[in-house]
Amino acid sequence: MKNERLFSGSSMLYHTVCMIMLLSVVFVAADAQQLGAITGKVITEDGKGIPQIEVWVYPAGSGARRAVPRRTATVTTDEEGRFHFAGLPPYPYRIDVRETREYARRSISGTERRGQRYFYIGDKVTITMVKGGAITGKVTTPEGEPMVRAQVSPIMVRDAEGNPIRQSVPTSWSLADDRGIYRLFGLAPGRYLVFTNGGSLYSPAPTTQQIQAYHPSSTRDKAVEVMVASDGEVTGVDIVYRNDLGRVVSGTITGGSPPPPASTTGAVLATTGAIFLINLATGVSSSSSSHKAGDGRNEFTFYGVADGEYEILANDNGPNEGESATSLPRRVRVKGRDVTGIQLKLASAASISGRVVLEPSPDICESKTRAVREEILVSALWVDKSSASAPPQSFMRRLLRSILGRGNKSSVTASSRFMSGDYSLDDNGQFTIPYLDAGNYGIEPVLPDENWYVKSVAIPSATPARERDATAGSAAASVAAAVSLKSGEKLTGLTLVIAEGAAGLQGKIVAEKEGLPLPSRLRIHLVPSEIAEANNPSRYAETSMRSDRTFEFNNLAPGKYWLTARVISDLKLDNLQSLPVAWDQTERAKLRKEAEARKIEIELKPCQRVSEQVLKF
C-alpha cells in the first residue's frame, strides 16, 4: 500500500458546522492500543511547506453507535508545513484545510474525483496549495450609484478543466467599499458565477423577496461565467443590481412523524426536516425555506423565487433513528405570480440493515493487512434507470438522498452539501442505511485496505437476488448487490462477506497509432471473461483515466477479465450524475461485446498487483 496519499479535496463549508464541535486533537478510547495517527504536510506547488495553516480531521460515516467516540479535531501546521493528529480511533477520516491568506487548494481533476475519499490511521497526507486567483468589480444601481457594503459572493460552476461542478452555496464573500468596489481573492482555478443580493452581512436587504443579481445583471440561468487562473486577477466583473422582486412559493405538509410528547408547537414537521425547492434549469436550490405550525398545520414558504421550472419535496427525519419520511416531488412553474396552496404528503422512508463479516487469510498476501472492521463504510446508491433521463433532476434527487442519508438531526445546512452518505458499522459489524425512497439501490462498500474485496453478498429472500459473488473497486463505484425497496420497507438481514486476497491493476493509455491524439476523457472498464459472471454487474469495474493517461483498479476479486475503454461524453462529466455502465443490462451487453472484441485478457490471482499494463486506444 502506498504511504503517500494525495489530498482528494473537500470544501471549507464543513467549517460552518465544525466550529462548534470539539477541537481536541487527542481522542479518548476504550482500547488505547487501537489508537493511531495521521500525519502530513501542507505545501506549495514547488514543495515548500506552508506554516500556520489550519488542518481539520472529520470522522466519516454516520449512523452507527460506537463504544469509542468520534470527534472532529484541528491543528495548525508548524514552520515547515507539517501537521500531526494523534490518538485517533480506527475510523475513516476526511482531511480538510481552511482557505488561508492568498492560497487555495489545488483543484482535483474531474476524471480523478472518484479516487480515494477517505484517510486512515497510519496515512501520510500531502495537501498541495496554489496561489489563488482574484475577481474584482463594482456593484451599482441601474442609475450608476454605488451599492455600499453590498455582499458579493462567487460560486464555482466549472473546474480548471471545464468539468461542471454542482455547487449551490458560495465558499467566500466580500463587501463592497464606499465606491461599490469589491475584491474576491484566494479563489481556486476554475469558472465562477458572481452575485449579490443587494444587502450585506451586517445589513440585510430590505425584503427577503429580492432576487439575487448575477454578473452582469441577470438571474442565475443567464449569468456570465468568469474564468479564474492561479495567481491571476479578473477585473471589470461589474454587477448592476436592479432590485427585482421574486415570487412566493408556499404550501402545507401532511403526514410524517408525530411531534415528541414534550412538544408544544403542534408541528408535524419539526426542526428535524427540511423542504427543498430545486431549479431544474440550474440544478440548485434557488432560495432557503422555512416552515412553521399554524392551526395544527405544517406550512412552508420560499421567498424571492425567480421565474422558472422547479421541483419541490420535503423530508422529515423523525424523532428517532430510521423514522424518516419523504414526499414525492412536485413540479412547480413560477411565471409572473406567486404559487401557493401546494400540498406535500410525507410517506415513511425505506431502510436497509445488515452486517459485514470479515474473512481473513493472514498468510495469503505478503503485504501487511492493517484494516479493521471499524474502518469499513457501506452506502446505498440510487440505480433506477428512469432517473437518468433528466440529468439536472436526477442529480439533485441523488444529492438530496446523500444529504438526508447523513443521519443529521438538525436542519440541512450549507456545509451538508459536501457530506457523505456513507454509513459506518457499529461494534458488532451491524449497519443501517435509513432515509431511502422506494426504488432500486446498489449496495456499495468502501474498503480501507487494498487487500480486501467483497467475496459474497447474502440478500434476504424477499428480494429477487439471493446470493452472488461480488467485487468492489475502490477506483469505481462497483455495487456488491442490488436490492429493490417499496415505500417504507425495512429490509433487514443483508450480509456482506469481505475476504482477504484482493488483486489490483495499474496501467497507461497509449494511442493505437503513434502520433495520433488521445481523447481527453476516457473511462476504463474491466469485464469478467467467465461466462458464469456475464450477467453479474458486481464483477464489472470501471475507473477514469487520469490527467497523465494512467489508470488504477484496487480491491478486485481474483479472476479473469477483459480490459477496454470508452470515451466519456460531455453529458456524463458530472461524477455524481453518471452511473456505472454495468448497472444497465443493455449497456452491459454492449460493453461485454466491445471488450471481447479487443481480446485484452488479464488473469488476476489473489493478492496480485499488475502494473505497467498498456491499453491502446
N, C-alpha and C positions, 0 to 999 in steps of 0.2 A: 504494500500500500504506500502511496506517495505520502511523504511527510508534509510537503508544502501543498496547500490548497488555496487556489486563488479566491479572492473575495467575490461572491456571486452577486452582490448588490442588493440593497433593500432601500427603504425610504426613511427619511428623517421624521416622517409623520408618526412613527412609533412614539416619539418623544412626548407628544401631547397627552398620551396615556401614561407613559412610564415615568414622567416627572414626579408623579405622586406615589410611585412604588418604592420599595426599599432599595437603597443603594449600597448595601453591604456587599463586599467582594467575597467574603468567606461564608459558605453556607453551613448550616447545621445538619448533620445526618446521623441516622441510627448506626450505620456501619461506616466508621471512618476509613476503613481500608478501601472502600469503593470510590472515594473521592479522588478527583484528578484536577488537571489544569489545562487551560487553553492559553497559548501564548501567541504572540505575533508582533508585527511591526507595521506602522503606517509610513509609507514612503512616497516620494515624488516619482515622476516618470524616469528620472535619471538615477533612482535608487537611494536618494538621500532621505534619511529619517526626518519626520516632522514632529517636533515636540509640542506638548500642550494641546493635544487633540483628545477630545472625549470619545471613548470607545465603550459601547454598550453590549451586553450579552443578554439574550432573551431565551428562556426555555421555550422550545417549540412544542406543538401539540396541545390538545386540551381534552377535557372530559374525564380523565382518569383520576381517581383518588389515590394518593401515594403516601406511604409512611414517611418518606423523605421529602421535605418541602421543596418547591421550585420557586426561585425568585429571580428577579431582574437585578443586574449589577452594572456599575460603571466604574471605569478607571481612566486616568489621564496618562498619555504617553510621556516617557521620560525624554531626556535631551537627545537621545538617538532614535526616538520614534517608537520605542518598544513598549508593549503592554503585556500584562500577565494577570489572568484570572485564576485564582487558586481555590481549592476546596469545593469544586463543582461535582455534584452527583452525576451519575452516568445517564444523562438525558441528551436528546438532540438540542442544539442551540442555533440561534441566529446571531450574527455579529454585525453591528452597525456603527457608523460614526456620525457625529453631528457636523453639518456643514460649518466650517470654521474659516474665518478670515476670507482670503481670496481663493480658497481651494474648493473643489467639488470632487466627488467620487468619479473614478474613471468609468465610462459607460460600458456595460456588458453588451456584446453583440447580440442582436435579436435571435440569431441562429444558435446561440450558446446558452440562452436563458433556461433551458431545460437541464442544465448541468447540476452540479451539487447545490442543494438547497440549504443544507444544514452542516454544522460543525460538531465535533465530538471531543471529549476529553482526550488529551494527548496530541491534538492537532496543532500545527503551526500555521498561522494565518497571515497572508500578506495582503494588505489593503493599499492599493495604489490611488493616489490623489493627483489631480491635474489642476492647472491654473484655470479657474472658472472664467467664463465669458461674462459680458455685461450688456444690458439693454437700457437705453436712456431715451427720454422723450418728454412731452408736455401734455398735460391734461387741461382742456379748456371747455368752456361752454360754447354753444353754437355762435354766440356773439364774440367769441375770442377772448373772454375773460378767463384768467387762470382759476383752476379749481384747487384752492389752497388746502393742503393736508388731505387730499384725496388718496385713498389707499389703492395702490396698483399692485397686481399680482400676476405672475407668469404660470402657465400650465404647459408642461412638456407634452406634445402630441406625437412627436416622432423622435427616434433616437438619432445618433450621428450617422447611422447607415440608412436612414429613411424608413425604418420599420415602425409601424404605428404603435402607439402606447395609449391605452385607455386609462386616462387619469382624470378624475372628476374634481379634485381639490388641489389648490396651489400648495407649493412647498415653501414659499417665501413671500415677502411683500415689502413695499417701500411706500413712504408717504411723500407726496408732492410738496415742494417747498413753497415759499410765498410767491414764486413766479409760476407755479404749477408744474415745475420740472421735477421729475423723479429719476432715480437710477437704481436698477436691479443689478447685482453683481454676484460672483461666485456661482454662476449657472453652469451646469454640466453641458457639454456639447450636444446639440440637437435642435429641433424646431419647436417653437413656443407660440402659444396664443397669449396675448397680454390684455388684461381687462381691469375695469374699475366699476364699483357700484356707486360712485359719487360721494360716498361718505368716507370716514376714516376709522381707524381702530379705536379712537377715543371719542369720536363724534359721528355716530352712525347717520345713515341717510335719513331724510325727513320721513319717508314712508317705506315700509317693508315691501311695497308693491313695485318698487323701482326695478327695472331690468338692468342687469349688468351690461356695460358697454365695452365692446372689444375693439382693439385697433383694427381699422382707423376710426370707425363709428358705426358699429353694427352689432347684431346678436351673434351668438357663437357659431351658428351654422354658416355665416357669411364672413367670419373673421379671416384676416390675412395672417398666415404663418410667418414667424420671424426666425431666421436661421442664425444660431449662435455657435461660434467656434471657440475652441480652447484659447484662453488668453486674448480673445478678440472683443471688440465692442461695437454694437449696432446702435447707431444714433437715429434720431428723427422718427422714433416709433411713437407718434402722437396719437392721442385719443380725444375725439370730440364727444363730450358727454351730453346727450340730448334730453336726459331726464324723462325718458319714456316710461310709462307705467305698464306693468304686466297685468295679467288676469288672475283671478282666484279660482282654484280648483279645490272643491270640498265635498265632503260626504260623511257617511257613517259606516261603522263596522259592527258586525254581529258575530256571535259565536266565540270560540276560543276558550281559554281557561277562566274559571270564576275567580274573582278577587280573593286574596287571602282574608281569613276571618277578621283580622285586625284592621282591615282597610276601611276607611270612612269615606272614600271618594265615590264608591259605587261604580268604578270603572271596570270594564271587562278587559280592555287592553291597557295594561298598566305600563310603567316605565321599562318593562322588560321587552317591549315590542317596538316596532317602527313601521312607517309607511314609506314606500318608495315611488317616486314619480320619475319615469325614465324617458328621456327624449330619444325616440327611435332613430332620428336623423344623426345624432351625435353619439348615442350610446352612453350618455352620462345623465346623472340626476340634475335637473335644471334648477332646483332650489331645495331648501330644507323644509321639513314638515313639522307640524305639532299636532298633538291630539289631546283631548280632554273629555271629561264625563259631564254630561248635561241631561237632566231628566231621565237618568238611567241609560243614556245612550253614549256610545263612543263616537266622538266627532274628530275629524281631521281637516286641516286646511293647509293648502300650499299658496304662498303669495308670490307675486312677481313672475308669473309663468308667461313666457313668450308664446306667440302663436306657433303651432306645430302639432305633430302626432306624438302621443305619449302612451306609455303603458304604466298602469298603477297597480300595486299589490301591497299587501300588508302581512306582517309577521308578528306572532306573539310567542315569546319564548316560554311563557308559563312560569309558575312559581317554583317548580321543581325540575330537575334534570330530566330531559326527554319528554316533557309535557308541552311540546311546542305545537303551534298551529300556523298555517299559512293560508292565504286566499288565492283563488285563481286570478291571474292577471286580467285586468280590464283595459280595453283600448279607449283612449280619450283623445278627442280632437279639439284643440283650442284655436279659435279663429274669431278675433274681434269681440269676444264676450266671455264672461265668467262661465265656468262649468260647475254646477252644483248638483246636489242630490245623488251623488254616486254612492252605491251600496256595495260594500265588500263583505263577503261571508267567509269567516275563518273555518277551516276544517283541520282536524288533527293531522299532524305530520307523521310520516313513517320513520322507522329507525332500523338499523342493522346492528346486531350484537353477536359477539363470538369470542374466540380466543386464539392466541398464537402459541404453537408448540414448537420448541427448538429440538432439532435432531442433530446433535453434534457428532462429528467424526474427528477426534483430536489428531489422528495420525494421517489424515488424508491429504492435507495441504502442508507444504513446507513452511509457508509464511505463517506467522503467528496470528491467530484469530483473537481479537480483543473485544469484539462486540458482545453486548449483553442484551437481554430481552427488553430492558427498560429503554433502550435506545431505538427500538422499532416503533414506527408510526403506521397507521392504517387510515385510508381515506376511501370515500365512495365518489366516483366521477359519473356525472350525468352523461349517458351514452345514447340517448334516443336520437335516431337518425333524423326525425322530423324537426328537431330543434336546430339542426344545422342549415335549414333552408332560409332562415332570416338572420344573417350574421350579427347585426347590432343587437337584436333582441336576444338571440341565443347566448351571446357573450354576457350580457347583463344578467340573464337568468342564472347562468353558471356562476357569475361573480357574486350575486346575492346569496346563492347557496353556500359559497365559500365563506361569506361574511356571517351568515346565520349559523353556519356549522362550527363556529368557534366556541360555542357554549358560553358566550359572554352574557351575563345577566343584566348588563346595562344597555342603554340605547346605543345604536351603532354610531361610532364617531368617525371623524375623518381618517384617523390612523388605522381603523379596522379594514380599510380598503386593501391594505397590503398584508394583512394577517393570513395565516394558513388555515385551511380546512382540514388539516391532518389531525388525527386523534391518537393519543398515547395509550399505552397499556397500564393497567393497574398492577399491583404487586403479585397478582396471580395470573398475569398474562391475559386478562379479560379486557375487551374494548366495547364501546358503544358509539355508533355514529348516528346522532339524532338529527332532527330538523330537515328531513328529506321529504320531497314531494312524491306523489305517485309517478312511477316511470321505471325505466331500466337503468341499472347502475353497474359500473365496473369497479371491483374491489382492488385497490392498488396499495401494496405495502411499500414503505420507504425503509430500505435496509442500510444500516450504517457501515457494514463491512463488506468488502468485495468478495469474500469467501463464502457468503451466504446467498441462497436463491430459494424461491418458492417451489417446493417439491410437489405439493398436492394441496387441494382445497376440498374440503367436505362441506357440501351445501345441504341444508335441511331439505327433506323430501317434498316440502311444499313448493319448491321452485323446480323448474324444468330440468336444470342441470343437477346431477347428483354429485359426481366426483370426477375430477380431471387433473392431469398433470399440468403444471404451470411454471412459467418463468417470469421474472420481472427485471428488466434492465434499468439501472439507475439513470442512464442517459436518455431514457424514453419513458413515456407513461404507459407501461405494459400492465394489463389487467391480470389479476390472478384468478378471477372468476366474474361471471356476470349474473346478476340477480334482477328479478322483476318484483316491484313493490306496488301494492294497492294503497290508496289513500288511508293513512292512519295505521297501516300494518306494522307490527313489531316483529321483524324477522330475528329469530334467535338461533343459536347453536351452530353458527358458521365457524369452521376450524381451518386455520392456515398452518400447514406444516412447513417450517423453514429449515432447510438442510444445509449442511456444510459441504463444500466442494464445487462452488460456482466457478465458471470459466469467464474469460474476458477476451476482448478483441480490440486491437488498435490498428489504424491504417491511414492511408493517404489516398486522395483522389488525384488522378493524373488524366491529361487529355488523351482521348482514344488515338488521335493522330497528333504527332509532335507539332507544336506551333499553333494549334487551334485553341481559342479561349475556352475556359470553363464557365458554366453558369455561376452566378454569384451566390445562389442559394440552392442547396441540394439536401434531400433527405435520404439517408442511407438505411436500408432495410435488411434484416435477417429473417429469412423464411425457412421454416423447418422442411427438410427434404424428405423426411419419413412420411409415407402415405398416411400412417395412422394419426399423424398430427396435423394433417392438411386443414382440417376444419376446427382446430383448436386455436382461437385467437391469442390465447395466453402464451403460446410458444413462439409468437412473432414478436419482433422487437424493432424499433426504429430510433434513429437519432439524427441530429442535424450536422452538416458539415461545418467545421469551424472556419474562422477567417483565414487560417493558414492552410486550408484544404485538408485538414486531418479530421478524424472521427474516432469515437471510442464507445464501446459497449462494456458494461460490467454486470455482475450478478446474473449471468446466463446459465440456464440449465445445461449440463453436458448433453451433447448430441450432434447430429449432422444438420447443417444449414446451407442454404443458398444465399449469396450476397448480391444485392442490386441497389440501384439508386434511382431517384426521381427528382425532377425539378420542382421546387416549391413555388406555387403560384402566388401572385400578389394577394389573393383573397385569403390565403392561409398564413400570412405573416404573423398574425396575432396568435401567440403561442397558447393563450387561454381559450382561443376560439376553435382552433383546429383539433380534430380528434385523430388518433392513430388510424391508419388506413385499415389495418386488420380487424377493426371493430365492425366494419361493414362487410357483410357476406359477399356481395357482388364485387366490391373493390378488392377484397381478399383474394378472390379467384383470379382477378386480373393481375394482381401483384404476384401471385404464385406462378402464373403463366410467364410473366416477364422474367422472373428470377430463374425459372427453369431453363428459359431460352439462353440466358447468359452463361449458364453452366459453370458458375464460380462456386464450387462446393467446398465447405470448410467443416472439418470434424473437430469438435471441441471436447477434450477429455476433462475429467474432474480436476479442478484447480489449474488448468492450463491457461497461460496468458500468451495469446498470439499477438505479436507486434509486427510492424512494418508490412502489414497486408496492403497490397496495391489494388485499387479498383479503378479501371479505366472507364471513362465516360465521355 
